[in-house]
Amino acid sequence: MAANNRRVIIIGGSLAGLLAGNMFQRLGWQVDVYERTPGVLEGRGAGITVLPGLVEGFRAAGVAESELGETLGIDLPRRAALDRAGNVLAQREFSQVMTSWSKLYELLKAVFPSQHYHRGKSAERIEQDAHRVTAVFADGSRASGDLLIGADGLRSTVRAQFLPDLKPHYPGYIAWRCLAEEQDLSQRTREEMFDRYTLCTPPGEQAIGYPVPGAEQSVARGRRQYNVVWYHPVREDDLRDMQTDDAGRYHAGGIAPSLLRAQIKREMATRAERLLAPQFAEAIQLAKLQFFQPIVDLESPRVVFGRAVLVGDAAFVARPHTAMGVPKGAKDVIALVQAVQRGGDDFLGALPAYEAERLRIASKIVARGRMLGAYMEAQLKSDAERAAAEAKRNPAEVMMETAAPVDYENWEMETPAAARL
């Protein structure tokens, strides 16, 4: 069967879904993307670290080369680690580009045909036989094709059907995220925080901050935003309260930014002032956008189920310390496209090789995320375990290990204990 007679159904219209949609369209397939959210996607992320694999994936998805250069994000030449008082504990030269989720989403949406992007379509189940695969949606409609890609993230309905007993693991801490406008911040914070990637490493906490494109994706001085990711220990009982809105409704899968209670925001701002460096506390206090993500990891034993395939966070979820969410999703899709190309008329026969490759690489990424998050995971354990974790933590090593590029093909578990904590 010629490629232009094949059809792929993609469940999930965020970054992994759009990467898949664009790459398969360029391969000559008929493509339709189905996104469960009826309106604007929110709470999908704020700041993104550009790591190897991300640019490669966007290039393969048809994003113009001119969009992948200086305007992609903000190039930061160094990293620094601060103590609770805001003093520099360590600083190293380390060039890295920081961008935003919204910037990447807009780039991918711009090259995908809008008539094939369907909002408000929540997949309920997948049906398949030897010849076709069909998505059945909550509104009763159906979509059939030769291949179905589950790119519907952490709460994947596609994964849930095929792996119903697989659940994300919550290790006891959250990522409190926010975006503050550059012009709202004090002169000191602008001068000290906008030319570097900065970590704050007081006892029991870890926060990361860096500038990202602002309104209209501007990277001009004065128009940027400051992105903060604060890892903070939260017990499961308290997590339930944080995921309950003003109407008393509990959002088990994560609460949308627009439903987050004002009381929770005030409490976190007060804690930040007490626990974090003043530069970070100020950004959290003045942030226009605030939300949080319970940190989880998830490792699928399989990602191919006949004509249904998982990519991105639908397949594996690594803790954000690795910054590999988008690059891993891009690599998943590239590997899938390559397998389909190798398979030719028997593209289904090439899917086991895709599965073996991605299981091997993704399991390493998840393992490294757990290692990098071991310090935060220890915070709700015994006094002895917390003390041991604190004794092993070296701010300079944490600074250089977090969101750093890693060759996962050759990475092994023999990482020094200090770097893991």
C-alpha positions in Angstrom: 0.0 0.0 0.0 1.4 3.4 -1.0 2.1 5.8 1.9 -0.4 8.3 0.6 -3.2 5.7 1.0 -2.3 5.1 4.7 -3.9 6.9 7.5 -2.7 7.5 11.0 -4.9 8.5 14.0 -3.1 10.5 16.6 -4.6 10.7 20.1 -3.3 13.8 21.9 -2.6 17.2 20.4 0.2 18.6 22.5 3.9 18.6 21.5 4.4 14.8 21.0 1.1 14.6 19.0 2.0 17.5 16.8 5.5 16.2 16.2 4.0 12.8 15.1 1.3 14.6 13.0 3.8 16.7 11.1 6.4 13.9 10.6 3.8 11.4 9.3 2.3 14.0 7.0 5.8 14.6 5.6 6.1 10.9 5.1 3.0 11.0 2.9 0.4 9.6 5.3 -3.1 11.0 5.8 -3.1 12.4 9.3 -5.7 13.5 11.9 -4.9 14.7 15.4 -7.5 14.5 18.2 -7.1 16.6 21.3 -9.4 16.0 24.3 -9.2 19.7 25.5 -11.9 21.8 23.8 -10.3 25.2 24.3 -6.8 26.5 24.7 -4.3 24.0 26.2 -3.1 25.2 29.6 -0.9 23.9 32.3 1.3 21.9 29.9 4.5 23.6 31.0 6.2 27.0 31.1 9.9 26.8 30.5 11.7 24.2 28.4 15.4 23.4 28.2 16.6 22.8 24.7 18.5 19.5 24.8 19.8 17.3 21.9 16.9 15.7 20.1 14.5 18.7 20.4 15.8 20.7 17.5 16.3 17.5 15.5 12.7 16.6 16.1 11.3 20.0 15.1 13.5 20.0 12.0 12.1 16.6 11.0 8.6 18.0 11.7 9.0 20.7 9.1 9.7 23.7 11.3 11.7 26.2 9.2 15.4 26.4 9.9 15.1 30.2 10.6 12.8 29.4 13.5 15.3 27.1 15.1 18.1 29.6 15.5 18.4 32.7 17.6 14.7 33.3 17.9 14.0 29.8 19.4 14.9 30.9 22.9 17.4 32.6 25.1 21.0 31.5 25.2 22.4 31.5 28.7 26.2 31.3 29.0 26.5 30.1 32.6 25.0 28.4 35.5 25.0 29.4 39.2 23.9 27.9 42.5 22.5 30.1 45.3 22.1 29.5 49.0 19.1 30.5 51.1 20.4 34.1 51.4 20.8 34.5 47.6 24.6 34.3 47.7 26.5 32.4 44.9 27.8 29.1 46.1 29.1 27.9 42.7 29.2 29.2 39.1 30.3 27.5 35.9 30.4 28.4 32.2 27.7 26.3 30.6 25.9 27.5 27.4 22.3 26.4 27.0 19.2 27.7 25.2 15.9 28.1 27.2 12.6 28.4 25.5 8.9 28.0 26.4 6.2 25.4 25.9 4.0 27.9 24.2 6.7 28.8 21.7 7.3 25.2 20.7 3.5 24.6 20.5 3.0 27.5 18.1 5.9 26.4 15.9 4.4 23.0 15.5 0.8 24.2 15.0 1.9 26.6 12.3 3.1 23.8 10.0 0.2 21.4 10.7 -3.0 21.8 8.6 -5.6 23.2 11.0 -8.5 21.2 9.3 -6.9 18.0 10.6 -6.5 19.1 14.2 -9.7 18.3 16.1 -10.4 19.8 19.6 -12.7 18.5 22.2 -12.4 14.9 21.1 -11.9 12.6 24.1 -11.0 9.0 23.1 -12.8 6.4 25.2 -11.5 3.2 23.7 -9.5 1.6 20.9 -10.8 -1.2 18.6 -8.7 -3.0 16.1 -8.5 -6.1 13.8 -6.0 -7.4 11.4 -6.6 -4.6 8.9 -7.7 -1.4 10.8 -7.6 0.4 14.1 -10.4 2.6 15.3 -10.6 5.3 18.0 -14.1 5.6 19.6 -14.7 9.0 21.1 -16.9 10.2 24.0 -19.3 11.9 21.6 -20.0 8.7 19.8 -17.9 9.5 16.7 -15.2 7.1 15.4 -12.0 7.5 13.4 -10.2 4.6 11.7 -6.8 4.2 10.2 -3.9 1.9 9.5 -2.0 3.0 12.6 -2.9 4.7 15.9 -0.5 6.7 18.0 -1.2 7.4 21.6 0.4 10.7 22.4 -2.0 11.7 25.1 0.5 12.2 27.9 0.6 11.1 31.5 -3.1 10.4 31.7 -3.2 8.5 28.5 -6.5 6.7 27.8 -4.7 4.6 25.1 -2.1 3.3 27.6 -4.8 2.7 30.2 -6.7 0.4 27.9 -3.7 -1.8 27.1 -1.9 -1.5 30.5 -4.8 -1.0 33.0 -2.7 -1.9 36.0 0.2 0.5 35.3 0.0 3.6 37.5 2.4 6.6 37.9 4.6 6.6 41.0 4.4 9.7 43.2 7.7 10.0 45.2 6.5 12.7 47.6 7.2 16.1 46.0 5.8 18.6 43.6 7.1 21.1 41.0 5.6 24.5 41.8 5.9 26.4 38.5 5.4 30.1 37.7 6.1 32.8 35.2 6.8 36.4 36.2 7.1 39.3 33.8 10.6 40.8 33.5 9.4 44.3 34.0 7.7 43.4 37.3 10.9 42.2 39.0 13.3 44.3 40.9 16.5 45.7 39.4 18.6 43.3 41.5 16.7 40.2 40.3 16.8 41.3 36.7 20.5 42.0 36.8 21.4 38.8 38.7 19.0 36.2 37.2 18.5 37.0 33.5 21.9 36.1 32.2 22.3 32.6 33.7 20.5 29.4 34.6 20.2 29.5 38.4 19.6 26.9 41.1 18.7 27.5 44.7 19.7 24.7 47.0 18.7 25.4 50.6 18.2 22.4 52.9 15.2 20.3 51.9 14.4 22.3 48.8 15.5 22.8 45.2 14.5 25.5 42.8 15.5 26.3 39.3 15.0 29.6 37.5 15.8 31.0 34.0 14.4 33.5 31.5 12.1 32.4 28.7 10.4 34.2 25.8 7.7 36.6 26.9 4.6 38.0 25.2 4.4 37.3 21.5 7.4 35.1 22.1 9.7 38.1 22.4 13.3 37.5 23.6 14.1 41.2 23.8 15.3 42.6 27.1 12.5 44.0 29.2 9.9 41.8 27.4 11.0 38.4 28.6 9.5 36.3 31.4 11.2 34.5 34.3 10.4 30.8 34.8 10.7 29.2 38.2 10.4 25.4 38.9 10.4 24.8 42.7 10.7 21.2 43.9 9.0 21.0 47.3 8.0 18.0 49.5 4.3 17.4 49.8 2.6 14.5 51.5 -0.2 12.7 49.6 -2.9 13.9 52.0 -1.8 17.5 51.5 -1.5 16.9 47.7 -5.2 16.0 47.7 -6.0 19.3 49.3 -3.9 21.2 46.8 -5.7 19.5 43.9 -9.2 20.6 45.3 -10.8 23.7 43.8 -12.9 26.3 45.5 -16.1 24.3 44.7 -14.7 21.3 46.6 -14.0 19.2 43.5 -10.9 17.1 43.7 -8.9 16.9 40.4 -7.1 13.6 40.7 -5.1 13.9 37.5 -3.8 17.4 38.3 -5.6 20.7 38.7 -5.7 23.3 35.9 -4.0 26.7 36.7 -7.4 28.5 36.4 -8.8 26.3 39.2 -6.0 26.6 41.6 -7.2 28.2 44.9 -5.9 31.6 45.8 -5.2 30.4 49.3 -2.8 27.8 48.0 -0.9 30.4 46.0 -0.6 32.6 49.0 0.6 29.8 51.2 3.3 28.8 48.6 4.4 32.5 48.3 4.8 32.7 52.1 6.8 29.4 52.1 9.0 30.6 49.3 9.8 33.8 51.3 10.8 31.6 54.3 12.6 28.8 52.4 14.1 30.1 49.2 16.6 32.8 48.1 15.0 36.2 47.9 15.3 36.4 44.1 13.2 33.2 43.7 10.7 34.3 46.4 10.2 37.6 44.6 9.5 35.8 41.2 7.0 33.5 42.9 5.3 36.4 44.7 4.9 38.5 41.5 4.2 35.7 39.0 1.2 36.1 36.7 0.9 32.4 36.0 1.2 29.8 38.8 0.5 26.1 38.7 2.0 22.9 40.0 2.7 19.3 38.9 2.9 16.4 41.2 6.2 14.8 40.3 5.7 11.2 39.0 7.6 8.7 37.0 6.2 5.9 34.9 7.9 3.1 33.0 5.8 1.0 30.5 6.8 -2.6 29.9 5.4 -2.3 26.3 4.7 0.5 23.9 3.3 -1.4 20.9 -0.1 -3.1 20.9 -0.9 -4.4 17.4 -1.7 -1.3 15.4 -1.6 1.1 18.4 1.7 2.6 19.5 2.7 4.9 22.5 5.0 7.9 22.3 6.1 10.6 24.6 4.7 10.8 28.2 2.0 8.3 27.2 4.8 5.7 27.1 7.3 6.8 29.7 7.4 9.7 32.2 10.7 10.8 33.6 11.1 13.3 36.4 11.7 16.8 35.0 15.2 17.0 36.5 16.3 15.4 33.3 14.5 18.0 31.1 13.9 15.1 28.6 10.1 15.3 28.2 10.1 17.0 24.8 13.4 15.7 23.5 12.4 12.1 24.4 9.0 12.5 22.7 10.8 13.9 19.6 13.2 10.9 19.6 10.2 8.5 20.0 8.5 9.9 17.0 11.7 10.0 14.9 12.4 6.3 15.8 8.8 5.4 14.9 8.9 7.1 11.5 12.2 5.4 10.7 10.8 2.0 11.7 7.8 2.6 9.4 10.1 3.6 6.6 12.2 0.5 7.0 9.2 -1.7 7.1 7.8 -0.5 3.9 4.7 -2.5 3.0 5.1 -4.5 6.2 5.4 -1.5 8.5 3.7 -3.4 11.3 6.5 -5.9 11.2 9.0 -3.2 12.0 7.2 -2.0 15.2 8.8 -4.6 17.6 12.3 -3.1 16.7 10.9 0.4 17.5 9.6 -0.9 20.8 12.9 -2.6 21.8 14.9 0.6 21.1 12.6 3.0 22.9 12.2 0.7 26.0 16.0 0.5 26.3 16.6 4.3 26.0 13.5 5.5 28.0 14.2 3.2 30.9 17.6 4.9 31.3 16.0 8.3 31.2 13.5 7.3 33.9 16.3 5.8 36.0 18.4 9.0 35.8 15.4 11.1 36.8 15.0 9.0 39.9 18.6 9.4 40.7 18.5 13.1 40.3 15.3 13.3 42.4 16.6 11.1 45.2 17.4 14.1 47.4 13.9 15.5 47.2 12.4 12.0 47.7 14.3 11.6 51.0 12.6 14.7 52.5 9.5 12.8 53.7 11.5 9.9 55.0 13.2 9.4 58.4 15.5 12.0 60.0 18.5 9.7 59.4 17.6 9.4 55.7 17.2 13.1 55.3 20.5 13.7 57.1 22.3 11.2 54.9 20.9 12.8 51.7 21.9 16.3 52.9 25.5 15.1 53.7 25.9 13.8 50.2 24.5 16.7 48.3 26.9 19.0 46.6 25.3 22.2 45.1 28.0 22.5 42.4 27.3 18.9 41.2 23.5 19.4 41.4 23.9 22.5 39.3 25.8 20.7 36.6 23.7 17.5 36.6 20.2 19.1 36.4 18.8 19.4 32.9 22.2 18.5 31.4 22.7 16.8 28.0 23.5 13.1 28.4 24.3 10.4 25.9 21.7 7.9 27.0 22.9 5.3 24.4 26.0 4.9 26.6 24.8 6.1 30.0 25.0 3.6 32.8 24.0 3.6 36.4 27.5 4.2 37.8 26.9 7.9 38.5 28.6 9.2 41.6 26.3 9.3 44.6 26.9 13.0 45.2 25.6 13.8 41.7 22.5 11.7 42.3 21.5 13.7 45.3 
